[in-house]
Amino acid sequence: MKPAFGTSRKIALATTALAGMMAAAVLASAPARAEAFDLNALVEAAKKEAPINIYDSTGKIVEMAENFSAKYGVKATGIKVSASAQLEMIVREGQAKNVKGDVVLITDAPAGLAQLLPQKFVESYLPPDMADKIPAKFQNPLAITTNASVWAYNTEVHDACPVKNIWELTDPKWKGKVAFYDPLSKGTYPDWFNQTATHDDDKMKAAYKAHFGKDIEVGEDSATAAWVKAFAGNAPLLSDSDDAISESVGAPGQKEPFFGLMSSAKFRDNADKGFKLGLCEGLDPWPGWTYVKLGLIATGTKSPNAAKLFIHYILTEEGIAPQVKDGKLPTNPDIGLPADEPSGIGKVLDKLQQYDASTALEDWDARQDWQDLWRVAYKK
């Protein structure tokens, strides 16, 4: 597929070399399928090691670590750290050979593939007894969940989703009325732009025609780039947290609430804070998009068995349960979403735009280009 931006031969060659290094690093750390696995032996080995720390971008990691410690008698501490901060911390700790984060659960998959694995700051470990469960596309490197960002509206003000087509968000009607995560602050957003331009630009073109009644003229650029320019120029309200977006959209008592894009996990605010969030199920071409969370182990950890045990634990229904309640879909297909999951995302899983990890390195290479495009086009 044609990428969103032109890529020079130099960058293309670097990407090819990087892909080779990444593959070598992953193959070196991946366990053989025939490897014997003894969970009890792993538990006993883990108990002899120092306590571990786990980095994750959700506060649910605190509960998960506590549950793990209670189950196995292996001390673990969960620490909430944003994906961008994780990346910097892991690199600095690795360079200083002073690992503090033993297990890394990171949603910035392109950064993991482009920086962390090739430079061997981390390694991917797939528990041998999970080799026949986890789909191949999630194994190397190991992804533990598929997460989603979804479009949402305020159900107290609107009987149904007020937006039918993503191009409506470029119309004057929605100027300054859409809450959106700042793409300069979170890598998954420019990655989403690149994923769309690379794999789904035809759907953006079709959505344009459905809304405006004519074909889009984009020249050498993509329809996705045209949408990004137009949407950024329509003055969306930018935030550096899903919490703020959730409040802008769902807080009760508003006369003109924002429309917004946020993590499906924020729908728990309906019960916790009395918010009125509704999932925009029928939005054309997608009600939301997905990205993966990698589960990696710091190469310099002093507690490799405890780290492996934690990875095994979060691939089980018991271990990942706190995140599944927030609409995060485990890569272990034996685990489904609970019936009372608050966002209702289970009803639209087949409609979500799925992340394609095969072009993650292209996402990484194009990230700065998309951020530059956003920076130039954005108007307050």
C-alpha positions as CSV (number, residue, x, y, z in Angstrom):
1,M,0.0,0.0,0.0
2,K,1.2,3.6,-0.7
3,P,2.2,5.3,2.5
4,A,1.0,8.7,3.4
5,F,4.2,10.5,2.8
6,G,7.1,10.0,0.5
7,T,10.0,7.9,2.0
8,S,13.5,8.5,0.8
9,R,15.7,5.5,-0.2
10,K,17.9,6.3,2.8
11,I,15.1,5.9,5.2
12,A,13.7,2.9,3.4
13,L,17.1,1.2,3.7
14,A,17.3,2.1,7.3
15,T,13.9,0.7,8.0
16,T,14.8,-2.6,6.2
17,A,17.9,-2.9,8.3
18,L,16.0,-2.0,11.5
19,A,13.4,-4.7,10.6
20,G,16.2,-7.2,10.3
21,M,17.6,-6.3,13.7
22,M,14.2,-6.4,15.2
23,A,13.6,-9.8,13.8
24,A,16.9,-11.1,15.1
25,A,16.3,-9.6,18.6
26,V,12.9,-11.2,18.8
27,L,13.9,-14.6,17.5
28,A,16.8,-14.6,20.0
29,S,14.4,-14.0,22.9
30,A,11.4,-16.0,21.7
31,P,11.0,-19.5,23.4
32,A,10.8,-22.6,21.3
33,R,7.3,-24.1,21.1
34,A,8.6,-27.4,22.2
35,E,10.2,-26.0,25.4
36,A,9.0,-27.7,28.5
37,F,7.1,-25.4,30.9
38,D,6.6,-26.0,34.6
39,L,4.5,-23.2,36.2
40,N,5.2,-24.5,39.8
41,A,9.0,-24.5,39.1
42,L,8.7,-20.9,37.8
43,V,6.8,-19.8,40.9
44,E,9.4,-21.3,43.2
45,A,12.2,-19.7,41.2
46,A,10.4,-16.3,41.3
47,K,10.0,-16.4,45.1
48,K,13.8,-16.5,45.4
49,E,14.2,-13.2,43.5
50,A,13.9,-9.5,44.4
51,P,10.6,-7.8,44.1
52,I,9.6,-6.5,40.6
53,N,8.1,-3.3,39.3
54,I,5.7,-3.1,36.4
55,Y,5.2,-0.1,34.2
56,D,1.8,0.4,32.5
57,S,-0.1,3.4,31.3
58,T,-3.3,2.5,33.2
59,G,-3.8,2.8,37.0
60,K,-5.3,-0.7,36.9
61,I,-1.7,-2.0,37.0
62,V,-1.6,-1.3,40.8
63,E,-4.5,-3.7,41.4
64,M,-3.1,-6.3,39.0
65,A,0.3,-6.3,40.8
66,E,-1.4,-6.6,44.2
67,N,-3.5,-9.5,42.9
68,F,-0.3,-11.2,41.5
69,S,1.5,-10.8,44.8
70,A,-1.4,-12.2,46.8
71,K,-1.7,-15.2,44.4
72,Y,2.0,-16.2,44.2
73,G,3.7,-14.7,47.2
74,V,6.0,-12.8,44.8
75,K,6.2,-9.1,45.6
76,A,5.3,-6.8,42.7
77,T,4.5,-3.1,42.4
78,G,2.5,-1.6,39.6
79,I,3.4,1.9,38.5
80,K,1.3,4.0,36.2
81,V,3.6,5.6,33.6
82,S,2.5,7.1,30.3
83,A,3.8,5.4,27.2
84,S,6.1,8.3,26.2
85,A,7.5,8.4,29.7
86,Q,8.0,4.6,29.7
87,L,10.0,4.8,26.6
88,E,12.4,7.4,28.0
89,M,12.7,5.6,31.4
90,I,13.4,2.2,29.8
91,V,16.2,3.7,27.6
92,R,17.8,5.6,30.4
93,E,17.6,2.7,32.8
94,G,19.0,0.3,30.2
95,Q,21.9,2.7,29.3
96,A,22.7,3.1,33.0
97,K,22.4,-0.6,33.6
98,N,20.1,0.3,36.5
99,V,16.8,-1.3,35.8
100,K,13.9,-0.2,37.9
101,G,11.0,-1.3,35.6
102,D,11.3,-5.1,35.3
103,V,8.2,-5.6,33.2
104,V,7.0,-3.0,30.6
105,L,3.4,-2.9,29.3
106,I,3.6,-0.3,26.6
107,T,1.0,0.9,24.1
108,D,3.6,2.5,21.8
109,A,4.2,-0.6,19.7
110,P,6.2,1.2,16.9
111,A,8.6,2.6,19.5
112,G,9.0,-0.9,21.0
113,L,9.8,-2.3,17.6
114,A,12.0,0.5,16.4
115,Q,13.9,1.4,19.6
116,L,13.5,-1.0,22.5
117,L,13.9,-4.4,20.9
118,P,16.6,-3.7,18.4
119,Q,18.8,-2.1,21.0
120,K,18.0,-5.0,23.4
121,F,16.7,-2.8,26.2
122,V,13.9,-5.3,26.5
123,E,13.1,-8.8,25.3
124,S,9.8,-10.5,24.3
125,Y,8.9,-13.6,26.2
126,L,6.0,-15.9,25.2
127,P,5.2,-18.5,27.9
128,P,5.5,-21.9,26.2
129,D,2.1,-23.1,27.4
130,M,0.6,-20.0,25.7
131,A,2.2,-20.7,22.3
132,D,-0.9,-22.5,21.0
133,K,-3.3,-20.0,22.4
134,I,-2.0,-16.6,21.4
135,P,-2.5,-15.9,17.7
136,A,0.8,-15.7,15.7
137,K,0.4,-12.0,14.9
138,F,0.5,-11.2,18.6
139,Q,3.5,-13.4,19.6
140,N,6.7,-11.7,18.3
141,P,6.8,-9.4,20.1
142,L,4.2,-10.4,22.6
143,A,1.0,-8.3,22.7
144,I,-1.2,-8.8,25.7
145,T,-4.2,-6.7,24.7
146,T,-5.9,-4.9,21.9
147,N,-7.0,-1.5,23.1
148,A,-9.5,0.9,21.5
149,S,-10.1,4.6,21.2
150,V,-13.7,5.3,20.3
151,W,-15.9,8.2,19.4
152,A,-18.3,9.2,22.1
153,Y,-21.2,11.6,22.8
154,N,-23.3,12.8,25.7
155,T,-26.5,10.7,26.1
156,E,-28.1,13.3,28.4
157,V,-28.2,15.8,25.5
158,H,-28.4,13.5,22.4
159,D,-30.8,10.6,21.9
160,A,-28.4,9.1,19.4
161,C,-24.9,9.8,18.2
162,P,-25.0,13.3,16.6
163,V,-22.3,12.5,14.1
164,K,-22.8,10.0,11.2
165,N,-19.6,10.5,9.2
166,I,-16.1,11.4,10.3
167,W,-15.9,14.1,7.7
168,E,-18.7,16.0,9.5
169,L,-16.0,16.9,12.1
170,T,-14.5,19.2,9.5
171,D,-17.7,21.1,9.0
172,P,-18.2,24.6,10.6
173,K,-21.0,23.1,12.8
174,W,-18.3,21.2,14.8
175,K,-15.7,23.9,14.9
176,G,-14.3,24.0,18.4
177,K,-16.7,21.4,19.6
178,V,-14.6,18.2,19.4
179,A,-12.4,17.0,22.3
180,F,-9.3,15.2,21.0
181,Y,-6.0,13.9,22.4
182,D,-3.1,16.1,21.2
183,P,-1.3,14.1,18.5
184,L,2.0,15.8,19.5
185,S,1.7,14.2,23.0
186,K,0.6,10.7,22.2
187,G,2.2,8.6,19.5
188,T,-0.7,6.3,18.9
189,Y,-2.6,9.2,17.2
190,P,-0.1,10.0,14.4
191,D,0.3,6.2,14.1
192,W,-3.5,6.0,13.6
193,F,-3.2,8.6,10.8
194,N,-0.5,6.6,9.1
195,Q,-2.3,3.3,9.6
196,T,-5.4,4.9,7.9
197,A,-3.5,6.4,5.0
198,T,-1.5,3.1,4.5
199,H,-4.3,0.6,4.8
200,D,-7.7,2.3,4.7
201,D,-7.4,5.5,2.6
202,D,-10.1,4.0,0.2
203,K,-12.6,4.1,3.1
204,M,-11.7,7.7,3.9
205,K,-12.4,8.5,0.2
206,A,-15.7,6.7,0.3
207,A,-16.7,8.4,3.5
208,Y,-15.9,11.8,1.9
209,K,-18.1,11.1,-1.1
210,A,-20.9,9.9,1.2
211,H,-20.8,13.1,3.1
212,F,-20.0,15.7,0.4
213,G,-21.6,14.0,-2.6
214,K,-18.5,14.1,-4.7
215,D,-15.1,12.5,-5.1
216,I,-12.2,13.9,-3.1
217,E,-9.3,15.5,-5.0
218,V,-6.1,14.9,-3.1
219,G,-3.4,15.0,-5.7
220,E,-0.4,13.1,-4.3
221,D,-1.6,13.4,-0.7
222,S,-3.9,10.9,0.8
223,A,-7.6,11.4,1.8
224,T,-6.4,10.8,5.3
225,A,-4.0,13.7,5.1
226,A,-6.8,15.9,3.8
227,W,-9.0,15.0,6.7
228,V,-6.2,15.6,9.2
229,K,-5.6,19.1,7.8
230,A,-9.3,20.0,7.7
231,F,-10.0,18.5,11.2
232,A,-7.0,20.2,12.8
233,G,-8.0,23.5,11.2
234,N,-11.5,23.2,12.7
235,A,-10.1,24.0,16.2
236,P,-10.6,20.8,18.2
237,L,-10.2,21.1,21.9
238,L,-6.8,19.4,22.6
239,S,-6.0,17.5,25.8
240,D,-3.2,15.5,27.2
241,S,-5.4,13.0,29.0
242,D,-8.4,10.8,28.3
243,D,-9.8,11.8,31.7
244,A,-10.2,15.4,30.5
245,I,-11.8,14.3,27.2
246,S,-14.2,12.1,29.1
247,E,-15.3,15.0,31.3
248,S,-15.7,17.4,28.4
249,V,-18.0,14.9,26.6
250,G,-19.8,13.1,29.4
251,A,-20.1,15.3,32.4
252,P,-23.8,15.8,33.3
253,G,-25.6,19.1,33.2
254,Q,-24.1,20.5,30.0
255,K,-26.1,22.3,27.4
256,E,-23.5,21.9,24.6
257,P,-21.2,19.1,25.5
258,F,-18.2,18.2,23.3
259,F,-18.1,15.2,21.0
260,G,-14.9,13.3,21.4
261,L,-12.4,10.5,20.9
262,M,-11.2,8.6,24.0
263,S,-10.2,5.3,25.4
264,S,-13.0,2.8,25.8
265,A,-11.8,2.5,29.4
266,K,-13.2,5.9,30.2
267,F,-16.8,4.6,30.0
268,R,-16.3,3.4,33.5
269,D,-16.8,7.1,34.4
270,N,-20.5,6.6,33.8
271,A,-20.7,4.5,37.0
272,D,-17.9,6.1,38.9
273,K,-18.7,9.8,38.2
274,G,-22.2,9.8,36.9
275,F,-21.1,10.7,33.4
276,K,-23.4,10.3,30.3
277,L,-21.0,8.7,27.8
278,G,-22.5,6.9,24.8
279,L,-20.6,5.0,22.1
280,C,-21.0,6.3,18.6
281,E,-21.7,2.9,17.1
282,G,-22.7,3.8,13.6
283,L,-20.0,6.4,12.7
284,D,-18.7,6.0,9.1
285,P,-16.2,4.5,8.4
286,W,-15.5,3.3,12.0
287,P,-16.7,4.0,15.5
288,G,-13.1,3.7,16.7
289,W,-9.7,2.2,16.1
290,T,-7.4,-0.2,17.9
291,Y,-3.8,-0.4,18.9
292,V,-1.9,-3.1,20.8
293,K,-0.2,-3.2,24.2
294,L,3.1,-5.0,24.2
295,G,4.2,-7.1,27.2
296,L,8.0,-6.9,27.5
297,I,10.7,-7.8,30.0
298,A,13.7,-5.5,30.8
299,T,16.8,-7.2,29.6
300,G,18.8,-6.2,32.7
301,T,16.2,-7.3,35.3
302,K,17.6,-9.0,38.3
303,S,14.4,-11.0,38.7
304,P,13.8,-12.7,35.3
305,N,11.7,-15.5,36.7
306,A,9.4,-13.2,38.5
307,A,9.1,-11.1,35.4
308,K,8.2,-14.2,33.3
309,L,5.7,-15.3,35.9
310,F,4.0,-11.9,35.7
311,I,3.8,-12.1,31.9
312,H,2.2,-15.5,32.2
313,Y,-0.2,-14.2,34.8
314,I,-1.5,-11.4,32.6
315,L,-2.2,-13.7,29.8
316,T,-4.7,-15.5,32.0
317,E,-8.3,-14.5,32.6
318,E,-7.6,-13.8,36.3
319,G,-4.5,-11.7,35.6
320,I,-5.9,-9.4,32.9
321,A,-9.4,-9.1,34.4
322,P,-9.0,-5.5,35.7
323,Q,-8.3,-4.3,32.2
324,V,-10.8,-6.5,30.5
325,K,-13.5,-4.7,32.6
326,D,-12.4,-1.5,30.8
327,G,-13.0,-2.9,27.3
328,K,-9.5,-4.0,26.6
329,L,-9.6,-7.2,24.6
330,P,-7.0,-9.9,25.6
331,T,-5.0,-11.4,22.8
332,N,-5.7,-14.8,24.5
333,P,-8.9,-15.7,22.6
334,D,-10.1,-17.8,25.5
335,I,-10.9,-14.6,27.4
336,G,-13.9,-12.6,26.4
337,L,-15.3,-9.3,27.5
338,P,-17.7,-9.4,30.4
339,A,-21.4,-8.8,29.6
340,D,-21.4,-5.7,31.8
341,E,-18.4,-4.0,30.2
342,P,-19.5,-0.3,30.3
343,S,-18.7,1.0,26.9
344,G,-20.6,-1.7,24.9
345,I,-17.6,-2.1,22.7
346,G,-18.2,-5.9,22.4
347,K,-21.1,-5.1,20.0
348,V,-18.9,-3.2,17.5
349,L,-15.7,-5.2,17.6
350,D,-16.1,-6.2,14.0
351,K,-16.6,-2.5,13.0
352,L,-13.5,-1.1,14.6
353,Q,-10.5,-0.2,12.5
354,Q,-7.9,-2.9,13.4
355,Y,-4.2,-2.0,13.9
356,D,-1.9,-3.7,11.5
357,A,1.4,-4.3,13.2
358,S,3.1,-5.3,9.8
359,T,3.6,-1.6,9.1
360,A,4.5,-0.5,12.6
361,L,8.0,0.5,11.5
362,E,6.5,2.7,8.8
363,D,4.3,4.3,11.4
364,W,7.4,5.1,13.4
365,D,9.2,6.6,10.4
366,A,6.1,8.7,9.4
367,R,5.2,9.8,13.0
368,Q,7.1,13.1,12.8
369,D,5.7,13.9,9.3
370,W,2.1,13.5,10.7
371,Q,2.9,15.6,13.7
372,D,4.4,18.3,11.5
373,L,1.3,18.2,9.4
374,W,-0.9,18.6,12.5
375,R,1.3,21.4,13.9
376,V,1.0,23.5,10.7
377,A,-2.7,22.9,10.2
378,Y,-4.0,23.2,13.8
379,K,-6.0,26.3,14.7
380,K,-7.3,27.2,18.1
